[in-house]
Amino acid sequence: MDEARARQILAAARVLPGAAAPARLLALGENAVFACGDLVVKVGRDAELLDRARRELAVATWLAEADVPAVRAASGAARLVEGHPVTLWHRLPDPVRPAGPRDLAVLLRVVHRLPAPSFTLPPRDLLGGVERWLRLAGDAIDPADAAYLRERRDGFAAAAAALTPRLAPGPIHGDALPRNVHVGPEGPVLVDLETFASDFREHDLVVMALSRDRYGLPPEAYDSFTSAYGWDVRAWEGCGVLRGARETASCAWVAQHAPASPQARTEFERRVASLRDGDESVRWYPF
């Protein structure tokens, strides 16, 4: 789904009067995210994401009831429009500053103290999207690279199933990065709630460790995160397994963009080559 197709879905959803052209594209990944007046509209990449969209709305309601600072849904229903899930959200005020690792850590401490909600949160199926992302990549990537990632996926899935957590399992954000925190006039709030799960709390902490090792997060910024949270996941013997699983998933996620983006294909090839070579020093770039 490119931006043009996402705008067609937005227009068909009739969220705004008239054409969808005035809507501003905020992000294009698993969802196309548009700012539309006082609303934010998320258009999912395909119908397979409908259940996840519905769960994200349930999570938003649960967090609101628990007074957790998070984005609020503008409608409790997810609609399927021409095969794409569409959800509506209240638009947040303009940010007063970029979110940092410490902001994320403070919010994670709040989330990690929550009891389970009344509905069922799934486990954090970190590798569950790999097959779909590789399928969407099609012949834009080398079949040997796809086969390699499938083999890696299976190996890390088995290794992760055998881990013993250091922290008590429970609700997690699932994609805990500063980009999923918005700092408005009233402070930091969580956004992008679609990966909420019930699983090892370590899943949320490994994300930032990988950011330090792969994406160029300065060591002092990482230290501010661990200081605010109160623990460094790298001290846990299972850290390497969850890190390897997330690296595998991150490679496959980029692959789905390769058919429409030469830059994505280049980044995918860089990532796969570094995994094949076992070179943990190769810098990855967000896409």
C-alpha positions in Angstrom: 0.0 0.0 0.0 1.5 3.3 -1.1 0.4 6.8 -0.2 -1.9 7.1 -3.2 -3.7 3.9 -2.3 -4.0 4.9 1.3 -5.6 8.2 0.3 -8.1 6.3 -1.8 -9.1 4.3 1.3 -9.2 7.4 3.4 -11.6 9.0 0.9 -13.8 5.9 0.8 -14.0 5.9 4.6 -15.7 9.3 4.4 -14.0 10.5 7.5 -13.7 14.0 6.1 -16.2 15.9 4.0 -15.0 16.1 0.4 -11.7 14.7 -0.9 -8.9 13.3 1.3 -6.2 15.6 -0.2 -6.1 18.0 2.8 -5.2 15.2 5.1 -1.5 15.2 6.1 0.4 11.9 6.0 2.3 11.4 9.3 3.7 7.9 8.7 3.6 5.0 6.2 4.4 1.6 7.6 2.1 -1.2 8.8 -0.4 1.6 8.7 -0.8 4.9 6.8 -1.4 7.5 9.5 -3.1 10.7 8.5 -3.8 13.9 10.4 -7.3 15.1 9.6 -8.4 18.2 11.5 -8.9 17.1 15.1 -8.6 13.4 14.2 -5.8 11.0 13.3 -6.9 8.2 10.9 -5.0 5.0 10.7 -5.4 2.9 7.5 -4.1 -0.7 7.9 -2.0 -2.3 5.2 -4.4 -5.2 4.7 -7.4 -7.1 6.1 -5.2 -9.4 8.2 -4.6 -6.4 10.5 -8.3 -6.0 11.4 -8.2 -8.0 14.6 -5.1 -6.1 15.7 -6.8 -2.8 15.0 -9.8 -3.9 17.1 -7.5 -4.9 20.0 -5.7 -1.6 19.8 -8.9 0.2 20.4 -9.7 -2.1 23.4 -6.2 -1.3 24.8 -6.8 2.4 24.4 -10.0 2.2 26.4 -8.3 0.1 29.1 -5.4 2.5 29.4 -7.8 5.4 29.6 -9.7 3.7 32.5 -6.4 3.1 34.3 -5.4 6.8 33.8 -2.3 5.8 31.9 -1.0 8.7 29.6 -1.7 7.3 26.2 -3.4 8.3 22.9 -7.2 8.1 23.1 -9.5 6.5 20.5 -12.2 8.7 18.9 -14.3 5.7 18.0 -14.6 2.3 19.6 -15.0 0.5 16.3 -12.6 -0.5 13.6 -14.1 -0.5 10.1 -13.0 -2.5 7.1 -12.9 -0.2 4.0 -12.1 -1.8 0.7 -10.2 -4.5 2.5 -8.3 -2.2 4.9 -9.0 -1.6 8.6 -9.6 2.0 9.5 -9.5 3.4 13.0 -10.1 7.0 14.4 -8.1 8.7 17.1 -8.1 12.0 18.9 -5.2 14.1 17.6 -2.7 15.1 20.2 -1.4 18.6 20.7 1.7 19.6 18.9 4.8 18.2 20.6 6.8 20.6 22.9 10.0 18.6 22.4 11.2 15.3 21.0 10.7 12.3 23.2 13.8 10.8 24.8 14.8 7.4 26.3 14.0 8.6 29.8 10.4 9.6 28.8 9.9 6.1 27.4 11.3 4.4 30.5 9.0 6.3 32.9 6.0 5.3 30.8 7.1 1.7 30.7 7.4 1.6 34.5 3.7 2.6 34.6 2.7 0.0 32.0 4.7 -2.8 33.6 2.9 -2.3 37.0 -0.5 -2.8 35.4 -2.5 -5.9 36.1 -4.0 -7.8 33.2 -7.0 -6.2 31.5 -10.4 -7.9 31.4 -9.9 -8.9 27.8 -7.1 -11.2 26.6 -3.9 -9.8 25.4 -1.9 -12.1 23.1 1.7 -13.1 23.7 4.3 -10.9 21.9 4.5 -12.8 18.7 7.6 -10.9 17.6 8.2 -13.2 14.6 4.6 -13.8 13.6 4.7 -11.2 10.8 7.8 -12.5 9.1 6.0 -14.7 6.6 3.6 -12.0 5.6 6.3 -9.4 5.2 8.4 -11.7 3.1 5.3 -12.6 1.0 4.7 -8.9 0.4 8.3 -8.4 -0.7 7.8 -11.0 -3.5 10.6 -11.1 -6.0 12.0 -7.7 -5.0 14.3 -9.6 -2.6 16.6 -12.6 -3.2 14.8 -15.9 -2.5 17.9 -17.1 -0.7 17.6 -14.1 1.7 14.0 -14.9 2.4 14.9 -18.6 3.1 17.6 -17.5 5.4 15.3 -15.3 7.4 12.7 -18.1 7.7 15.4 -20.4 9.1 16.5 -17.7 11.5 12.9 -17.1 12.5 12.4 -20.8 13.4 15.6 -21.0 15.3 14.9 -18.0 17.5 11.3 -18.9 18.0 12.4 -22.2 19.5 15.1 -20.5 21.6 12.7 -17.8 22.9 10.2 -20.5 24.0 12.8 -21.9 26.3 13.7 -18.6 28.1 13.1 -17.9 31.8 12.3 -14.2 32.5 14.0 -12.2 35.2 10.9 -9.9 35.5 7.4 -10.9 36.2 5.5 -11.3 32.9 2.5 -9.1 32.2 1.2 -6.3 29.9 3.9 -4.7 27.7 3.9 -2.1 24.9 5.6 -4.4 22.5 7.4 -1.8 20.4 9.0 0.4 23.0 10.8 3.1 21.3 10.9 6.9 21.8 9.2 7.4 18.5 6.1 5.8 20.1 6.1 8.5 22.8 4.6 12.0 22.2 5.6 14.8 24.5 2.8 17.4 24.6 2.1 20.3 27.0 0.9 17.9 29.7 3.9 15.5 29.4 4.8 12.2 27.6 2.0 9.9 26.4 2.2 6.5 24.7 1.1 6.1 21.1 0.9 3.2 18.6 -0.8 0.7 20.9 -1.3 -2.1 18.4 1.6 -4.2 19.6 0.4 -4.4 23.2 0.8 -7.9 24.6 1.1 -10.0 27.7 4.5 -11.5 27.8 8.0 -11.0 29.2 8.6 -7.4 30.3 12.1 -7.9 28.8 10.6 -7.6 25.3 10.1 -3.9 26.0 13.7 -3.4 27.3 15.5 -5.3 24.6 14.3 -2.8 22.0 16.4 0.0 23.4 19.4 -2.3 23.9 19.2 -3.0 20.1 18.8 0.7 19.4 22.1 1.2 21.2 23.9 -1.6 19.4 22.5 -1.3 15.9 20.8 2.2 15.3 23.4 4.5 16.8 21.7 5.4 20.1 24.5 7.1 22.2 25.6 5.1 25.2 24.7 8.0 27.5 21.1 8.1 26.1 20.8 4.3 26.8 22.1 4.8 30.3 19.4 7.4 30.9 16.9 4.8 29.9 18.2 2.1 32.2 18.6 4.6 35.1 15.0 5.7 34.8 13.7 2.2 34.4 15.9 0.8 37.2 17.4 -2.2 35.4 19.6 -3.0 32.3 18.2 -6.0 30.4 21.7 -6.7 29.1 22.4 -8.3 32.5 19.9 -11.0 31.7 21.1 -14.2 30.0 18.2 -14.2 27.6 18.9 -10.8 26.1 20.7 -12.1 23.1 17.9 -14.4 22.1 15.2 -11.7 22.2 17.6 -9.3 20.4 18.2 -11.9 17.6 14.5 -12.5 17.2 13.9 -8.7 16.9 16.7 -8.3 14.4 15.1 -11.1 12.3 11.7 -9.4 12.4 13.2 -6.0 11.6 14.8 -7.3 8.5 11.6 -8.9 7.3 9.6 -5.8 8.1 11.8 -3.7 5.8 11.5 -6.3 3.0 7.8 -5.6 2.5 8.7 -2.1 1.4 11.3 -3.2 -1.2 8.9 -3.5 -4.2 8.2 0.2 -4.1 11.4 1.6 -2.6 15.0 1.1 -3.7 16.1 2.6 -0.4 14.2 -0.1 1.5 15.8 -2.8 -0.7 19.3 -1.4 0.0 18.6 -1.3 3.7 17.2 -4.8 3.7 20.3 -6.1 1.9 22.6 -4.3 4.4 20.7 -5.9 7.3 20.7 -9.4 6.0 24.4 -9.3 5.0 25.3 -8.2 8.5 23.3 -11.1 10.0 24.9 -13.6 7.6 28.3 -12.3 8.5 27.6 -12.2 12.2 28.8 -8.6 12.3 27.1 -6.8 15.1 29.0 -3.6 14.4 27.1 -2.8 11.2 24.9 0.2 11.6 21.3 -0.2 10.6 19.1 2.8 9.6 15.5 3.4 10.5 13.1 3.1 7.6 
